[in-house]
Structure formats: structure tokens, C-alpha cells
């Protein structure tokens, strides 16, 4: 089975139409059909069923999709590593949650370039479930996240504990009416539990967002309040554009780094982990 067949399968499963997949891949529709037939003949099972709206995955197709995604990622990783320039001896793949990008990963990258110039870096942003899958499949060497899942073969190490504080665009103290312009930022399961414990009587806010950067930008432009990491909002507090809400409890949110117990390149992995530890401790 060729990598072009895998890409074709994934493109069809994403767009649900042979013709659109052919356009997106810049090949003839007959080529797409031939690739699908080749895969179905190889498996001895149908991967798609046709309907009036296009095509959809069969049960076999749904099972194959996760394998196809992993094959494509492995191919991309192999391509990157095999084609490393001569001045790179090793490579490290790191995945991080988006909200940790500015404070940690953008410091780690230059640290690695300064201290380990022979290690090529592949860095991406994603959410904990996807990062855990890629780590388990060997597609990443390190994951930095808030909600790791215990997985055989992977080590979960405490990295730091983040403090989230309640800030507002004007000076105020915690009161019964404070929730009117409150923006609830969903920082994950741990935050939701601790938030509910701190505010058991709170009504559902009018605005809820799933990304911290979006919530912060919203209140900066429109006014309001919300919980954000102190490291993120401190510059705005220093400029008197945000104010810490008096009497509001802070919420602790632990962050972790996850890596394989048996590494492909133990020396490079340990060096990369040391960089993360030094950044958070400094």
C-alpha cells in the first residue's frame, strides 16, 4: 500500500466526496477510485459506502482511519528525520498545549538552539488527548500538557503548578453581582472542579469560551472578568489595563511533561527535558 493511497483515503473521509477529494489532491477522479479499489481489494472489505450526499465510511473504514492517520504521521516523521541536514545528528519532537506556548515553548526552542545546536526540533500545538495518542504511537518524544492519561510505556512528570487568578477590566471586589460580565474560560477538568467548589452558587455565565487567549482578548476589548494564568495577565496588571479582583480565590492548575520510558535517543531526550526543567525553575 502506497502513502498516496493513505492520503487519498484520509482526504475522502474528511470531505465525504470522491470528486472533491480528487480536486483537493489535484488528481483525476478515476485515480481516486483506483486507489480506493486497490485498498479495498487488499483488505477484502469495503471502506466506503455511497449515498445521495456522497460517501461515508463503513465500519471497516472507521477502524482503518486511525491506523491511516498514524501511518501518515509516521511517514511525515520519517521523512523529516531521514532528510535532516548534515549538521543535525538528532531530532526531538515536542507537542504542547496551546496555552503553554508563549510562556514555556517559545523559551524552550531558543534554549535548545543555543545549547544543543545539533538537535533538530519539530514542535506542534495540540490538546492533551491528541498529544497522548501521538506519544503512545511514538510520533512525539515529549508532551507538555495539563491532563495526561496514565499510559503504559509513558512517564508523567510534574513540571510546574500554574496559578490562575480572577481579573477584571476595572477595579472591584468580589460581590453578588460580579458574575454579570464574567467570562468562563474552560481550563479543563481540574479547573472546573475547583471553580465549582469555590463558587457553588454561581449561575451559568453569559459567555463561555474554550480557549484562554480568546477569553482574554474578549474582555480586553469589551470589558469583563475571568480567570487567567497570573503569568499571562501580569503585564496587563502592570499597565493597569487589568485588575486583580479583591477577595477572589486563586485556582491551582498543575502542568506535566510526558515522555517514553524507553527513548529512541535517550541522551537527546534527557537534554530536552532538562531544558524544560531549567526554564520553569528559572
N, C-alpha and C positions, 0 to 999 in steps of 0.2 A: 504494500500500500504506500503510495507516494504522499509527500507532505501537501501537494496541491489538492489531493483528494480530501485530506483533512480540512484544509482551508475552505474548500467548496462545501463540504458537509456543514461546517460551522456557519458559513455565510447564509446558506439556505435555512438553517434552523433559526437564525436571527431574523431574517426578513420574511420567511414563510412563502417564498415565491421563486421558482426556477429562473424566470425571466429577469427579475430584479437582481438575483444573485449573479446571473451572467453579466449584467450591466456593471454591477459593483466590482466584479472580478476582471472586467474587460476581456471576456471570452465569449464565444458563441454559446447559445443556449444548448446546442447539440453536444458541446464539450461538457457542460454541466451535467446533462443527462447521462452521458457516457461514464463520467466519473462516479456518479451515484450508482449506476448499474454495476460498475466494477466492484464497488464496495459491497453492494447487496449480494452480488454473486460470491464474493469472498466469505461473507458471513453466513450466507444461505438464509438470510432474513431480510424482510423489507424494513427500511429505515424511515420512509416517509409514506404517508397516505395522502392522496389528492382529494380536495373538496372544492366547492364552488368559490371559496375565498383564496385558494392557493394550495399549500401543502402544510401538513403538520407532522410532527414526529410520532412514530409508532412507539410502542413500549420498548422495543429493541433500540430504537433511535435515541430515546431518552436515556437509556442506560449507557449507550455509547458516547453521548455528548460529553460527559465528564472526562472520560478517557481521551476523547479528541482534544478537549481543552488542555489537558496535561501534556499530550503529545506535542501540541503546538508550542506550549510554553517551554518544554524540554528542548525542542528544536531551536527555538529562539535563543535559549540559554547556551546550547552547544555552539550555535553559530557565533554568538558573541565571544565565547571563551576560546574557540579554535582560532578566531580571527583577531586575537589580541595582538597589538603591535609588539615588536621585538623588545621594547623597553619595559614591558609588563610581564612579570613572572607569574603572577597570581591574580585572582579576581574574587570579589566578595559581592554578594547580592543582599541588599538590605531593604526591607519593607517597613514602612512606618504609618501609623495613623496620621491623618491629615492634621489634626490639632496639635501634634507634636513636631510638626515640620519646622516651623520657624524657630522655636526655642532650642531644639536639640539637633535635628538632622542638618540644618544649614550651618551648624557649628562643627558637626562631626565630619562632614565632607572635607572642608579645608584642613581639619586636623589630620585626616588620613592622607591628604595630598602632601602635607608638609612632613609627616612622619613616616609615611610608607608609600613613597612615590612609585614603587614597583608593583603596587596592587591596584588593579583597575576596579572601578566601582560601578555597580548597577543599582540604582536607588529608585524606589517607587512608593507611591502613597496608596493606601487602601484601608479597609476596615478589618477588625480582628478576625471574623470568620474566614474571610478570603486569605488573610495573611497566614492563619493557622493551616489552611489547606495547602498553600504553597510551601510552607515549611515542612509539613508532613510528606509532601511529594518530592522534596529535595530541590524545589525550584528557587528557594531563598536560603541564605545562610543565617540571617538574623531577622527577627521580627521585633519591632518596638510597639507596644500596644497596651491598652487598658484592660482588656478582658480576654486573657489567654485561656485556653482549654487544656486540661491535662491530657497529654497525648503520648503514647509510648514512643520512646526514642528521642523525645524533646525535653530540654531542660528549661524551666521557668525560673528566672532570677529577678528578685526585686531590684528595680532601678532607682526609683525615687517616688516620693508621695507628693502629689500636687495639691495645692490649696486653692479652692475656689471660693471667691468672696462675692457678696451681693453689692453691686454698684448701681448708681443711678446718674442721670444726666443733670440732676440738681441735688442740693443738699437736703437730706431728710433723715428722719429716724423711722424705725420700724413701727408701723401703725396698722390699724384695721383696714384702712383704705389704700394701702400701698400697692396692692395687687392689681389695681385698675390698669396700669400701664406696664405691668410686669410681663416680660418675655421669658417663657420657659424654654431653656436650652436643654435638650436631652443629651446629657453626658454619659448615658449608659446605665446599666442595671444598678451598679453600686450607688451612683448619684441619685437615681430615682428612689431607692430605698431610704437613703439618708435624708433626702429632701422631704419625703413623706413623714419621716419621724420628726423633722424639725418644724414642719408646717402641716399638721394633721387636719386642720380645718380649712385649708386653702381651697378655694373654688378653682375650676379649670380656667387657666388664663386665656385671654382672647387670642393671643399669638403664641404658638409653639413652633420651634424650629429644631432640626436635627443636626445642624452644623454651627459650631460656635462662632466662626468668622461671620456667618450670615446674621446671627443674632446680634453680635456686637456692632456690625455695620448698620443694622436696622435702628438700634437705639441711638447710635451717634447721629444719625440723620433725622430721626423722628422723635427722639426723646423716649425715656422709659428706664427700665431697670432690668437687671438679670444677673445670673451667676456666671462668672468667668474666672479663669485661672489668674491669680494675682500677678504672675509673670507677664501675662498678656496685657492686663489693664493698667499696670503700674505707670507706664509712660503717659497714659491719658489722665491718670490721677495727678501726676506731677505737673501736667499742663492745666489742671483744674477744668478739664473737659468731662471728667467723670469723678464721682464722689462715692466713697465707701459709705454704705448705709449703716448708721449707728445702731447698735444692739442686734444686728443680724448675725446669726451664727455662720461660721465658715464650714465648708464641707471638704473632707479629705478624699482624694481620688488617687489610688496607687497606680503606678505605671510599671511595666515589666519589660524585660527583654527575653526573647525565646530563641533558642539555638539548638542544633542537634547534639546529642551526646557523643556521637561519632562523626567527626567532621571530615570532609574531603581534604581539607588543608588546615590541620589544627593550628599551626603557627600563625597563619593569616587571620583565622577566626579569632584567636585569642588576642591578637593585636587590635583588631577592630572592636572587640568587646572592651578592651582596656581604654580605647578612645572614648567610648560612651560613658564608662565609669568615671573617667577623669573630667569629662565635660560637666556631668551632673554634680560632681563633688566640688568642682571649682567655681 
